[in-house]
Amino acid sequence: DDEDAAPEIGVEALRPEALAALRAVLDGGAPEQSMPAEDFGLSQFWYSDACADALAEAIRRSVGETARVAVLSCPSVFRALRRRRTHDASVLFEKDRRFSEGLRSGSEFRMFDFRDEPPEAAASSGERSTGAEGTAFDAVVVDPPYVSRECLLAFWRWVRVLSAREPPVVLLFTSIVNAAWLREGLDARLRLCRFDLSFASKLATPLRAFANAPDLADALGGWVDDDDDDQDVEDSSGGKGPASETTTTPG
């Protein structure tokens, strides 16, 4: 009797996380694990899923579906790239070992501390290895834990080693107080993008996205005009002084 049969439940009735898990299984993959709790001692503040997915899409549009992307200290964007199932060659460079779970050491996850010197062999050679353990990446995503110039320069040394392109294709997140210096003080001009970052938790210091590749910037709403960029810095800091060497920001 149809009246006694159990009612059918459509997939649209599932909770979003259950629907995502079902789709992952149907696609031949395992459900994605939730992000670990933020460790504020490591300046960890995760980007929202919508924000991370938008950043991953911008990277895809800039460098292509199968590009290798090095992701430095930004696990939420790395996970977004992996969700697309087109950037399986991307590698997470991260200090927090919790993110190594389920990833192959070397080819998917590499222990990383920005204070360490980059591999000397790669740094001293114009050649780039393209193997699983190599350093030939089509784009580099950088999310430093501090806004100091010293920290940014330490990350930049790794960018120069890891990039397969000249100039490197870079997406970097930091405070707007560094805008003029990023635009003029590095060998690859990084400019402020119009894209607004959003986070899973509230932040004391807002961050902005900077990019040097036109295609990447266009996918993030385009570049902010330099004059507007400088005015934003002045409004946010009360002047144009350099970033504090002790200021911390999300990682």
TORVO-441379 format. One record per residue (C-alpha): residue number from 1; residue in one letter; chain; y, z, x. Coordinates in Angstrom, 1 decimal. Layout:
<seq->NUM type->a mol->A north->Y up->Z east->X>
...
end
This chain:
<seq->1 type->d mol->A north->0.0 up->0.0 east->0.0>
<seq->2 type->d mol->A north->3.3 up->-1.1 east->1.5>
<seq->3 type->e mol->A north->5.1 up->2.0 east->0.1>
<seq->4 type->d mol->A north->2.8 up->4.3 east->2.1>
<seq->5 type->a mol->A north->3.1 up->2.4 east->5.4>
<seq->6 type->a mol->A north->5.2 up->3.9 east->8.2>
<seq->7 type->p mol->A north->8.6 up->2.3 east->8.2>
<seq->8 type->e mol->A north->9.3 up->-0.1 east->11.0>
<seq->9 type->i mol->A north->12.0 up->0.8 east->13.5>
<seq->10 type->g mol->A north->14.0 up->-2.0 east->15.1>
<seq->11 type->v mol->A north->15.1 up->-1.9 east->18.7>
<seq->12 type->e mol->A north->18.7 up->-1.6 east->17.6>
<seq->13 type->a mol->A north->17.9 up->2.0 east->16.3>
<seq->14 type->l mol->A north->16.9 up->3.2 east->19.8>
<seq->15 type->r mol->A north->19.3 up->5.3 east->21.9>
<seq->16 type->p mol->A north->21.1 up->3.3 east->24.6>
<seq->17 type->e mol->A north->19.1 up->4.9 east->27.4>
<seq->18 type->a mol->A north->15.8 up->4.3 east->25.6>
<seq->19 type->l mol->A north->16.8 up->0.7 east->25.0>
<seq->20 type->a mol->A north->17.7 up->0.2 east->28.7>
<seq->21 type->a mol->A north->14.3 up->1.7 east->29.7>
<seq->22 type->l mol->A north->12.5 up->-0.6 east->27.2>
<seq->23 type->r mol->A north->14.3 up->-3.7 east->28.5>
<seq->24 type->a mol->A north->13.5 up->-2.7 east->32.1>
<seq->25 type->v mol->A north->9.8 up->-2.5 east->31.3>
<seq->26 type->l mol->A north->9.8 up->-5.8 east->29.4>
<seq->27 type->d mol->A north->11.6 up->-7.4 east->32.3>
<seq->28 type->g mol->A north->8.8 up->-6.2 east->34.6>
<seq->29 type->g mol->A north->10.7 up->-3.4 east->36.2>
<seq->30 type->a mol->A north->10.8 up->0.4 east->36.0>
<seq->31 type->p mol->A north->13.5 up->2.3 east->34.2>
<seq->32 type->e mol->A north->16.4 up->3.2 east->36.4>
<seq->33 type->q mol->A north->16.6 up->6.8 east->37.4>
<seq->34 type->s mol->A north->19.8 up->8.7 east->36.5>
<seq->35 type->m mol->A north->22.4 up->9.3 east->39.3>
<seq->36 type->p mol->A north->21.9 up->12.6 east->41.1>
<seq->37 type->a mol->A north->24.5 up->15.3 east->40.5>
<seq->38 type->e mol->A north->27.7 up->14.8 east->42.3>
<seq->39 type->d mol->A north->28.0 up->16.8 east->45.6>
<seq->40 type->f mol->A north->31.7 up->17.7 east->45.8>
<seq->41 type->g mol->A north->31.1 up->18.9 east->49.3>
<seq->42 type->l mol->A north->30.4 up->15.3 east->50.2>
<seq->43 type->s mol->A north->33.4 up->14.1 east->48.1>
<seq->44 type->q mol->A north->31.0 up->12.4 east->45.7>
<seq->45 type->f mol->A north->32.5 up->11.2 east->42.4>
<seq->46 type->w mol->A north->30.5 up->8.4 east->40.7>
<seq->47 type->y mol->A north->32.1 up->5.4 east->39.1>
<seq->48 type->s mol->A north->31.3 up->4.9 east->35.4>
<seq->49 type->d mol->A north->28.5 up->2.5 east->34.6>
<seq->50 type->a mol->A north->31.0 up->0.0 east->33.0>
<seq->51 type->c mol->A north->33.2 up->0.1 east->36.1>
<seq->52 type->a mol->A north->30.3 up->-0.3 east->38.6>
<seq->53 type->d mol->A north->28.9 up->-3.2 east->36.6>
<seq->54 type->a mol->A north->32.3 up->-4.9 east->36.5>
<seq->55 type->l mol->A north->32.6 up->-4.5 east->40.3>
<seq->56 type->a mol->A north->29.1 up->-5.9 east->40.8>
<seq->57 type->e mol->A north->29.9 up->-8.9 east->38.6>
<seq->58 type->a mol->A north->33.1 up->-9.5 east->40.7>
<seq->59 type->i mol->A north->31.0 up->-9.5 east->43.9>
<seq->60 type->r mol->A north->28.5 up->-11.9 east->42.3>
<seq->61 type->r mol->A north->31.2 up->-14.3 east->41.3>
<seq->62 type->s mol->A north->32.7 up->-14.1 east->44.8>
<seq->63 type->v mol->A north->29.7 up->-14.5 east->47.1>
<seq->64 type->g mol->A north->26.9 up->-15.7 east->44.8>
<seq->65 type->e mol->A north->23.8 up->-14.5 east->43.1>
<seq->66 type->t mol->A north->21.6 up->-14.1 east->46.2>
<seq->67 type->a mol->A north->24.1 up->-12.9 east->48.7>
<seq->68 type->r mol->A north->23.3 up->-9.9 east->50.9>
<seq->69 type->v mol->A north->25.8 up->-7.1 east->50.3>
<seq->70 type->a mol->A north->26.2 up->-4.0 east->52.5>
<seq->71 type->v mol->A north->27.3 up->-1.0 east->50.4>
<seq->72 type->l mol->A north->28.8 up->1.8 east->52.4>
<seq->73 type->s mol->A north->28.9 up->5.2 east->50.8>
<seq->74 type->c mol->A north->29.0 up->3.8 east->47.2>
<seq->75 type->p mol->A north->25.7 up->4.3 east->45.5>
<seq->76 type->s mol->A north->27.0 up->3.7 east->42.0>
<seq->77 type->v mol->A north->28.0 up->0.1 east->42.9>
<seq->78 type->f mol->A north->24.7 up->-0.4 east->44.8>
<seq->79 type->r mol->A north->22.8 up->0.5 east->41.7>
<seq->80 type->a mol->A north->24.9 up->-1.8 east->39.6>
<seq->81 type->l mol->A north->24.1 up->-4.7 east->42.0>
<seq->82 type->r mol->A north->20.4 up->-3.9 east->41.8>
<seq->83 type->r mol->A north->20.6 up->-3.8 east->38.0>
<seq->84 type->r mol->A north->21.5 up->-7.4 east->38.1>
<seq->85 type->r mol->A north->18.2 up->-8.2 east->39.8>
<seq->86 type->t mol->A north->19.9 up->-10.8 east->41.8>
<seq->87 type->h mol->A north->21.0 up->-8.7 east->44.8>
<seq->88 type->d mol->A north->17.6 up->-7.3 east->45.8>
<seq->89 type->a mol->A north->18.5 up->-8.1 east->49.5>
<seq->90 type->s mol->A north->21.5 up->-5.7 east->49.4>
<seq->91 type->v mol->A north->21.3 up->-2.5 east->51.4>
<seq->92 type->l mol->A north->22.8 up->1.0 east->50.7>
<seq->93 type->f mol->A north->24.3 up->2.7 east->53.8>
<seq->94 type->e mol->A north->24.4 up->6.4 east->52.7>
<seq->95 type->k mol->A north->24.4 up->9.9 east->54.2>
<seq->96 type->d mol->A north->22.8 up->11.5 east->51.1>
<seq->97 type->r mol->A north->19.0 up->11.2 east->51.4>
<seq->98 type->r mol->A north->18.6 up->11.7 east->47.6>
<seq->99 type->f mol->A north->19.4 up->8.0 east->47.3>
<seq->100 type->s mol->A north->16.6 up->6.9 east->49.6>
<seq->101 type->e mol->A north->14.0 up->7.7 east->46.9>
<seq->102 type->g mol->A north->12.2 up->4.5 east->45.8>
<seq->103 type->l mol->A north->14.0 up->2.4 east->48.4>
<seq->104 type->r mol->A north->12.4 up->0.9 east->51.5>
<seq->105 type->s mol->A north->13.9 up->2.4 east->54.7>
<seq->106 type->g mol->A north->15.8 up->-0.2 east->56.7>
<seq->107 type->s mol->A north->15.6 up->-3.1 east->54.3>
<seq->108 type->e mol->A north->17.1 up->-1.3 east->51.2>
<seq->109 type->f mol->A north->18.4 up->2.1 east->52.5>
<seq->110 type->r mol->A north->19.8 up->3.1 east->55.8>
<seq->111 type->m mol->A north->21.0 up->6.5 east->56.8>
<seq->112 type->f mol->A north->24.7 up->6.2 east->57.6>
<seq->113 type->d mol->A north->27.4 up->8.5 east->58.9>
<seq->114 type->f mol->A north->30.8 up->6.8 east->59.4>
<seq->115 type->r mol->A north->31.4 up->9.1 east->62.4>
<seq->116 type->d mol->A north->28.5 up->7.4 east->64.3>
<seq->117 type->e mol->A north->29.2 up->4.3 east->66.4>
<seq->118 type->p mol->A north->28.0 up->1.0 east->65.0>
<seq->119 type->p mol->A north->25.0 up->-0.6 east->66.8>
<seq->120 type->e mol->A north->26.3 up->-1.7 east->70.2>
<seq->121 type->a mol->A north->24.2 up->-4.8 east->70.5>
<seq->122 type->a mol->A north->25.6 up->-6.2 east->67.3>
<seq->123 type->a mol->A north->29.1 up->-5.1 east->68.1>
<seq->124 type->s mol->A north->29.1 up->-6.7 east->71.5>
<seq->125 type->s mol->A north->27.6 up->-10.0 east->70.4>
<seq->126 type->g mol->A north->29.1 up->-12.8 east->68.2>
<seq->127 type->e mol->A north->25.6 up->-13.4 east->66.9>
<seq->128 type->r mol->A north->24.3 up->-11.8 east->63.7>
<seq->129 type->s mol->A north->20.6 up->-11.0 east->63.0>
<seq->130 type->t mol->A north->19.5 up->-12.3 east->59.6>
<seq->131 type->g mol->A north->16.2 up->-10.3 east->59.4>
<seq->132 type->a mol->A north->15.6 up->-7.4 east->57.1>
<seq->133 type->e mol->A north->16.9 up->-5.0 east->59.7>
<seq->134 type->g mol->A north->19.7 up->-7.3 east->60.7>
<seq->135 type->t mol->A north->23.4 up->-7.0 east->60.1>
<seq->136 type->a mol->A north->24.3 up->-10.4 east->58.5>
<seq->137 type->f mol->A north->25.9 up->-9.5 east->55.2>
<seq->138 type->d mol->A north->27.9 up->-11.8 east->53.0>
<seq->139 type->a mol->A north->30.1 up->-9.0 east->51.7>
<seq->140 type->v mol->A north->30.7 up->-5.3 east->52.4>
<seq->141 type->v mol->A north->31.6 up->-2.7 east->49.9>
<seq->142 type->v mol->A north->33.4 up->0.3 east->51.4>
<seq->143 type->d mol->A north->34.1 up->3.7 east->49.7>
<seq->144 type->p mol->A north->35.3 up->6.1 east->52.3>
<seq->145 type->p mol->A north->35.2 up->9.9 east->51.5>
<seq->146 type->y mol->A north->38.7 up->10.4 east->53.0>
<seq->147 type->v mol->A north->41.9 up->8.5 east->52.8>
<seq->148 type->s mol->A north->43.0 up->9.2 east->56.4>
<seq->149 type->r mol->A north->43.6 up->6.2 east->58.6>
<seq->150 type->e mol->A north->41.1 up->7.6 east->61.1>
<seq->151 type->c mol->A north->38.4 up->7.5 east->58.5>
<seq->152 type->l mol->A north->39.3 up->4.0 east->57.3>
<seq->153 type->l mol->A north->39.2 up->2.7 east->60.9>
<seq->154 type->a mol->A north->35.8 up->4.3 east->61.5>
<seq->155 type->f mol->A north->34.5 up->2.4 east->58.4>
<seq->156 type->w mol->A north->36.2 up->-0.7 east->59.5>
<seq->157 type->r mol->A north->34.3 up->-0.7 east->62.8>
<seq->158 type->w mol->A north->31.1 up->-0.9 east->60.7>
<seq->159 type->v mol->A north->32.5 up->-3.7 east->58.6>
<seq->160 type->r mol->A north->33.1 up->-5.8 east->61.6>
<seq->161 type->v mol->A north->29.5 up->-5.3 east->62.8>
<seq->162 type->l mol->A north->27.8 up->-5.8 east->59.5>
<seq->163 type->s mol->A north->29.7 up->-8.9 east->58.2>
<seq->164 type->a mol->A north->28.2 up->-12.3 east->58.6>
<seq->165 type->r mol->A north->31.5 up->-14.0 east->57.8>
<seq->166 type->e mol->A north->34.8 up->-14.4 east->59.6>
<seq->167 type->p mol->A north->36.9 up->-13.0 east->58.2>
<seq->168 type->p mol->A north->34.6 up->-10.5 east->56.4>
<seq->169 type->v mol->A north->34.5 up->-10.4 east->52.7>
<seq->170 type->v mol->A north->35.5 up->-6.8 east->51.8>
<seq->171 type->l mol->A north->35.9 up->-4.7 east->48.7>
<seq->172 type->l mol->A north->37.3 up->-1.3 east->49.6>
<seq->173 type->f mol->A north->38.4 up->1.8 east->47.6>
<seq->174 type->t mol->A north->41.0 up->4.2 east->48.7>
<seq->175 type->s mol->A north->44.4 up->5.8 east->47.7>
<seq->176 type->i mol->A north->47.3 up->3.5 east->47.0>
<seq->177 type->v mol->A north->49.3 up->5.3 east->49.8>
<seq->178 type->n mol->A north->47.3 up->3.1 east->52.2>
<seq->179 type->a mol->A north->48.3 up->-0.1 east->50.6>
<seq->180 type->a mol->A north->50.9 up->-1.3 east->53.1>
<seq->181 type->w mol->A north->48.7 up->-0.4 east->56.1>
<seq->182 type->l mol->A north->45.7 up->-2.1 east->54.7>
<seq->183 type->r mol->A north->47.8 up->-5.2 east->54.1>
<seq->184 type->e mol->A north->49.4 up->-5.3 east->57.5>
<seq->185 type->g mol->A north->47.4 up->-3.1 east->59.9>
<seq->186 type->l mol->A north->43.9 up->-4.6 east->59.8>
<seq->187 type->d mol->A north->42.7 up->-7.9 east->61.2>
<seq->188 type->a mol->A north->41.5 up->-8.9 east->57.7>
<seq->189 type->r mol->A north->44.3 up->-8.5 east->55.2>
<seq->190 type->l mol->A north->43.3 up->-6.2 east->52.3>
<seq->191 type->r mol->A north->45.5 up->-6.3 east->49.3>
<seq->192 type->l mol->A north->45.7 up->-4.2 east->46.2>
<seq->193 type->c mol->A north->43.9 up->-5.6 east->43.1>
<seq->194 type->r mol->A north->44.9 up->-5.1 east->39.5>
<seq->195 type->f mol->A north->41.5 up->-3.8 east->38.5>
<seq->196 type->d mol->A north->41.6 up->-0.1 east->37.3>
<seq->197 type->l mol->A north->38.7 up->2.0 east->38.5>
<seq->198 type->s mol->A north->37.1 up->4.5 east->36.1>
<seq->199 type->f mol->A north->34.9 up->7.5 east->37.0>
<seq->200 type->a mol->A north->32.2 up->9.5 east->35.4>
<seq->201 type->s mol->A north->34.2 up->12.7 east->36.0>
<seq->202 type->k mol->A north->37.9 up->13.5 east->36.3>
<seq->203 type->l mol->A north->39.6 up->13.1 east->39.6>
<seq->204 type->a mol->A north->42.6 up->14.8 east->41.3>
<seq->205 type->t mol->A north->43.4 up->11.7 east->43.5>
<seq->206 type->p mol->A north->43.1 up->8.3 east->41.8>
<seq->207 type->l mol->A north->41.7 up->5.4 east->43.8>
<seq->208 type->r mol->A north->42.4 up->1.7 east->43.7>
<seq->209 type->a mol->A north->40.4 up->-1.4 east->44.7>
<seq->210 type->f mol->A north->41.5 up->-3.6 east->47.6>
<seq->211 type->a mol->A north->40.1 up->-7.0 east->48.6>
<seq->212 type->n mol->A north->40.8 up->-9.7 east->51.0>
<seq->213 type->a mol->A north->39.0 up->-12.7 east->49.5>
<seq->214 type->p mol->A north->40.8 up->-14.7 east->46.8>
<seq->215 type->d mol->A north->37.7 up->-15.3 east->44.7>
<seq->216 type->l mol->A north->36.9 up->-11.6 east->44.8>
<seq->217 type->a mol->A north->40.4 up->-10.6 east->43.9>
<seq->218 type->d mol->A north->40.6 up->-13.1 east->41.0>
<seq->219 type->a mol->A north->37.4 up->-11.6 east->39.6>
<seq->220 type->l mol->A north->39.2 up->-8.2 east->39.7>
<seq->221 type->g mol->A north->42.3 up->-9.4 east->37.8>
<seq->222 type->g mol->A north->44.1 up->-10.8 east->40.8>
<seq->223 type->w mol->A north->46.3 up->-9.2 east->43.5>
<seq->224 type->v mol->A north->49.3 up->-7.1 east->42.7>
<seq->225 type->d mol->A north->52.5 up->-8.6 east->44.1>
<seq->226 type->d mol->A north->53.4 up->-7.0 east->47.4>
<seq->227 type->d mol->A north->56.8 up->-5.8 east->46.2>
<seq->228 type->d mol->A north->55.1 up->-4.2 east->43.1>
<seq->229 type->d mol->A north->52.5 up->-2.7 east->45.4>
<seq->230 type->d mol->A north->55.1 up->-1.0 east->47.6>
<seq->231 type->q mol->A north->56.9 up->0.3 east->44.5>
<seq->232 type->d mol->A north->53.7 up->1.8 east->43.2>
<seq->233 type->v mol->A north->53.2 up->3.6 east->46.5>
<seq->234 type->e mol->A north->56.7 up->5.0 east->46.4>
<seq->235 type->d mol->A north->56.4 up->6.1 east->42.8>
<seq->236 type->s mol->A north->53.0 up->7.8 east->43.5>
<seq->237 type->s mol->A north->53.9 up->9.6 east->46.7>
<seq->238 type->g mol->A north->57.7 up->10.1 east->46.5>
<seq->239 type->g mol->A north->58.2 up->8.0 east->49.6>
<seq->240 type->k mol->A north->56.5 up->5.7 east->52.0>
<seq->241 type->g mol->A north->55.0 up->8.2 east->54.4>
<seq->242 type->p mol->A north->51.6 up->7.7 east->55.9>
<seq->243 type->a mol->A north->48.5 up->9.1 east->54.2>
<seq->244 type->s mol->A north->47.6 up->12.6 east->55.1>
<seq->245 type->e mol->A north->44.9 up->12.9 east->57.7>
<seq->246 type->t mol->A north->43.2 up->15.7 east->55.7>
<seq->247 type->t mol->A north->43.4 up->14.4 east->52.2>
<seq->248 type->t mol->A north->40.0 up->14.0 east->50.6>
<seq->249 type->t mol->A north->39.0 up->11.5 east->48.0>
<seq->250 type->p mol->A north->35.9 up->10.6 east->46.0>
<seq->251 type->g mol->A north->33.1 up->8.8 east->47.9>
end
